[in-house]
Amino acid sequence: MATIRASCPTCGDVELTTADVRVRVCLNDNHGDYRFRCPICHFTVVKGAEARTIDLLVASGVAMDTWTLPAELGELHRGAPISHDDLLDFHVLLSDEVLLEEAMQALLNR
């Protein structure tokens, strides 16, 4: 099993095995990172990595996960962005059972 040297922001350089490191790659844009749990402070460390680094880690035996961007990023959005006042109004609506019931009925009757 290969030894991998990485850097924890708290503890500095640490030595890991391939089983201690995991790689993630986005299938949409090939952005990659790797993560590990520091053997000293036990915090999870995530670091962005170029394709060359990802290839070296995977070739060394590090497991790789893939993921995709959420489909919602491609949706068209209409109207103004949600404001702070909108959030406060929504909070009031959720805490008032009568207003919440009225809003739910309005949605059902569309």
C-alpha positions in Angstrom: 0.0 0.0 0.0 1.4 3.4 -1.0 2.2 6.1 1.5 0.8 9.5 0.7 2.0 12.7 2.2 -0.6 15.5 2.6 -0.9 18.6 4.7 -3.4 19.3 7.4 -4.0 23.1 8.0 -3.8 22.5 11.7 -1.1 19.8 12.1 1.1 20.3 9.0 2.5 17.4 7.0 1.0 14.0 7.7 1.5 10.5 6.2 -1.5 8.5 5.0 -2.2 5.3 3.2 -4.3 5.0 0.1 -7.2 3.7 2.3 -7.1 7.0 4.3 -7.7 9.2 1.2 -10.7 9.5 -1.1 -10.9 11.4 -4.4 -14.1 13.1 -5.8 -14.5 14.2 -9.4 -17.4 16.2 -10.9 -18.5 14.6 -14.1 -19.8 17.9 -15.5 -16.6 20.0 -15.3 -13.9 17.4 -14.2 -13.2 19.5 -11.1 -11.6 17.2 -8.5 -10.6 17.2 -4.9 -9.4 14.7 -2.3 -10.2 14.4 1.3 -8.8 12.6 4.3 -9.2 12.6 8.1 -6.1 13.9 9.8 -4.6 11.1 11.9 -3.5 13.7 14.5 -6.4 16.1 15.0 -9.1 13.9 13.3 -10.5 16.8 11.3 -11.6 16.1 7.8 -9.4 18.0 5.3 -10.6 18.6 1.7 -8.3 20.0 -0.9 -8.8 20.9 -4.5 -6.6 19.0 -7.0 -5.6 19.2 -10.6 -6.3 16.3 -12.9 -2.7 15.2 -12.8 -2.8 14.9 -9.0 -6.1 13.0 -9.2 -4.7 10.6 -11.7 -1.6 9.9 -9.5 -3.8 9.3 -6.5 -6.2 6.9 -8.3 -3.2 5.1 -9.9 -1.8 4.7 -6.4 -5.0 2.9 -5.4 -7.0 5.7 -3.8 -10.8 5.2 -4.2 -12.6 7.6 -6.4 -16.2 8.9 -6.2 -18.0 10.8 -9.0 -20.8 13.3 -8.7 -22.8 15.6 -11.0 -24.0 19.2 -10.6 -27.7 19.5 -9.5 -30.1 19.8 -12.4 -31.6 22.9 -10.8 -28.5 24.9 -11.9 -29.8 24.6 -15.5 -33.3 25.8 -14.7 -34.5 29.2 -15.8 -35.4 31.5 -12.9 -37.9 34.3 -13.3 -38.6 37.2 -11.0 -36.5 39.0 -8.5 -34.2 37.1 -6.1 -35.6 36.3 -2.7 -35.0 39.1 -0.3 -34.4 39.2 3.4 -38.0 40.5 3.8 -39.3 37.5 1.8 -37.6 35.2 4.2 -39.0 37.0 7.2 -42.5 36.8 5.7 -42.1 33.1 5.0 -41.0 32.6 8.6 -44.1 34.3 9.8 -46.3 32.2 7.5 -44.7 29.0 8.7 -45.3 29.9 12.4 -49.0 30.9 11.9 -51.1 27.7 11.3 -54.1 29.7 9.9 -52.0 31.6 7.4 -50.1 28.4 6.5 -53.4 26.5 5.9 -54.7 29.4 3.7 -51.5 29.4 1.6 -51.7 25.6 1.2 -55.3 25.9 0.0 -54.4 28.6 -2.4 -51.8 26.4 -4.0 -54.2 23.5 -4.3 -56.9 25.7 -5.9 -54.6 27.0 -8.6 
